[in-house]
Amino acid sequence: MLFSKKELNPDDNCSNCQHGKASAISDDIMCTYKGPVSATGKCKKYKKNLLAVRPKKKHIFSGDFTPEDFSID
């Protein structure tokens, strides 16, 4: 396999790492290992912070269905 799925995930970056905290001065992340880094970067010390990851929004369907919508004719 040329690329693993772990490398291709765009949500894995310094903005949701356990070792990083958002900087109050700029949009950078303060990493405990690397110091100030960009929010889109990622290093080998990356560890996903599950509380920082925002879940995807659920799609809400409207209730305008009729029995004809579910019949096969």
HELIX and SHEET records of a PDB file:
HELIX    1   1 LYS A    5  LEU A    8  1                                   4    
HELIX    2   2 CYS A   14  ASN A   16  5                                   3    
HELIX    3   3 PRO A   67  PHE A   70  5                                   4    
SHEET    1   A 3 GLY A  20  ALA A  22  0                                        
SHEET    2   A 3 ILE A  29  CYS A  31 -1                                        
SHEET    3   A 3 GLY A  35  VAL A  37 -1                                        
END                                                                             
